[in-house]
Amino acid sequence: MKINAKGTEIRVITSDSDQDDYISLTDIAKYKNPDEPRFAIQNWMRNRNTLEFLSIWEELSNPLFNRIGFEAVKKDAGLNSFVMTPSKWIESVNAIGIISKAGRYGGTYAHSDIAFEFASWISPEFKLYIIKDYQRLKQDEAQRKELGWDVKRELSKINYRIHTDAIKTFVITPELSKQEIGYAYANEADLLNVALFGKTAKQWREETGNTKKNMRDFASVEQLVVLINLESLNADLIRQNIPQSERLVKLRQVAYYQLESLTEKNIVNKLQNGNLLPSDK
């Protein structure tokens, strides 16, 4: 998930343990220092008031907060030689409000409470833009549930049986090992992911840092409707023995057309308003 604040994209991930949102401090810091955002984060964390705020948040939210470790940090805060980094903070006090992720799509993330505090330090105006788009993000999540998004997600899972049966019958052969069979199913699932979302499941996990959920859990209602159609279409194409490369082209064309059609005609809004039939007037 991403927030867009004044043209700046800010990544948002969901904690695997408590389902709270963590917002990228690295992306927020780029508003102040595009080239070296980590320096902005470190300068903020050197501040005694920042450390007091972080410690209070941990005391309220983290039963394993290391208070003794914090007192040692607090003692050195304010000295010219004092340096504080996200990793050092996490190790010193067993913090959970800030997390560091390695890799291409890594960086420093913080609980939304802490991220908004950091945004205030970066720019009060920028903070307001972040809050506004974050609220929009949460409203979209609530709307998906109101529209029966979870029901459509389950329908997609049920419809996937048609897809896996086609793979089992026409792709899986007796000489394949269990590992190769698993790869075949995953490969066809990723074919649909690329056709609809433009990326594989692995690419999505690396980009978001979410290892527990699936990108389809965050799909819009329109995307889930199209996914159901793509599963059936790909099953038919598999039965026709059409090569995967050709199927991908066809699936992407259908996905693009159907998503465009659903978006343009505002199908979801019509359902919300009880108007099931589009008007030709």
Sequence and secondary structure as in RCSB ss.txt:
>XXXX:A:sequence
MKINAKGTEIRVITSDSDQDDYISLTDIAKYKNPDEPRFAIQNWMRNRNTLEFLSIWEELSNPLFNRIGFEAVKK
DAGLNSFVMTPSKWIESVNAIGIISKAGRYGGTYAHSDIAFEFASWISPEFKLYIIKDYQRLKQDEAQRKELGWD
VKRELSKINYRIHTDAIKTFVITPELSKQEIGYAYANEADLLNVALFGKTAKQWREETGNTKKNMRDFASVEQLV
VLINLESLNADLIRQNIPQSERLVKLRQVAYYQLESLTEKNIVNKLQNGNLLPSDK
>XXXX:A:secstr
 EEEETTEEEEEEE TTT  EEEEHHHHHTTT SS HHHHHHHHHHSHHHHHHHHHHHHHH TT  HHHHHHHHH
HTTSTT    HHHHHHHHT SSEEEE STT EEEEEHHHHHHHHHHH HHHHHHHHHHHHHHHHHHHHHHHTTHH
HHHHHHHHHHHHHHHHHHHHT  TT  HHHHHHHHHHHHHHHHHHHHSS HHHHHHHH   SS GGGG  HHHHH
HHHHHHHHHHHHHHTT  HHHHHHHHHHHHHHHHHHHHHHTHHHHHHTT  S    
